Amino acid sequence: MRTQVAIIGSGPSGLLLGQLLTNAGIDNVIVERSTKEHVLGRIRAGVLEEGMCAMLDEAGAGARMHAEGLPHDGVNLAFDGSLHRIDLHDLTGGKRVMVYGQTELTQDLMDKREETAGQTVYEAADVVPHDFAGDKPYLTYRKDGVEHRIDCEFIAGCDGYHGAARKAAPEALLKTYERVYPFGWLGIIAEVPPVNDELIYANHPRGFALCSMRSQTRSRYYVQVPAEEKVEDWSDERFWDEIRRRLPDEAGEAMTTGPSIEKSIAPLRSFVAEPLRFGRMFLVGDAGHIVPPTGAKGLNLAASDVRYLFDALQEFYREKSPAGIDGYSARALNRIWLAERFSWWMTTLMHRFPDTGEFGQKIQHAELDYLVQSKAAATSMAENYVGLPY
């Protein structure tokens, strides 16, 4: 098989890049190690920046998001028993975020790919990129016990933190930066109405809590737990009791509870790989970086990588210029580190760390107090939360 761009991974970043390339007349094939059903079963991000929404529209896959998604003009911080609203729309000159589940977004992109006859190979085992240092890279993979090869001109590694693309990068050229946090998020999804019409981020002596949603009838809630915690030790009753304790009384009393339909613990880490380009292979999204979910940046950061790489590939094929390709890594990493900073800041602001101490706790409280009293501080948070320019 031969194509212009071989994409590893059919998550949102791979699908979005593939659709933009297809729309631009650039041939591409996606290879995915899992089944389509498994990809759609991943329940993850749900807060989209305007840039991400615009790219879905550009891909021709944004109609259902606009019909069913929930535009949010603000976000709430809870501490000292009170709720404090940050007006994103007012502070950023009219910007907002969209709450729309990653599962729905992935389904929309899959549907669009099928509609436009894009090729995706599911259950592709042992994917390996080859010869990407030269001008004739290729992929190999196994399917149904048979070895296959895709000859291409570029390889886009959109295959996540554990994927084949970064593993194939030469160790001598790759440098990684990482911080692992000493806690995780225990999260549930329940078919109950959200406790608030906008997200609530809570800082409480018992730990962080987040009240989010996927729709007007489906809620997504989290509580901070120690890194070694086991999900089987948490009954639904225990979870509901714990999250209500961490919210202001009014919110806790208003919360509707019900049986969970999904429950899991996600570890938190900050991670960046440099560079993101190795000859004719590029790292995109989680293959090159991870952010703690506190700042709602993971999926959105993958989208900005896609923006830069798609623009670079268009420039290469339309204008025969390698300038965008040569600049991809530096351009993407500049925005990545800004998002890493914001996600780290939100994490340190809202969570209780085991080694903070009394002085550190006082500083955290002062930071929260300053944030909700200062328009300049609130504007800085709002600008980052809605998304920095591409």
ABEGO torsion letter per residue (X at the ends): XBBABBBBEABAAAAAAAAAAAAAGBBBBBBBABBAAAAAABBBBABBBAAAAAAAAAAGAAAAAAAABBBBABBBBBBGGBBBBBBAAAAAGGBBBBBBBAAAAAAAAAAAAAAAGBBBBBGBBGBBBBGAABABBBBBBBBGGBBBBBBBABBBBAAEAABAAAAABBAAABBBBBBBBABBBBBBBBBBBBABABBBBBBBAAEBBBBBBABAABBBBBBBBBAABBAAABBAAAAAAAAAAABBAAAAAABBBBBBABBBBBBBBBBBBOBABBEABBBBEAAABBBBAAAGAAAAAAAAAAAAAAAAAAAAAAAGBAAAAAAAAAAAAAAAAAAAAAAAAAAAAABBBAAAEAAAAAAAAAAAAAAAABAAAAAAAAAAAAEBBX
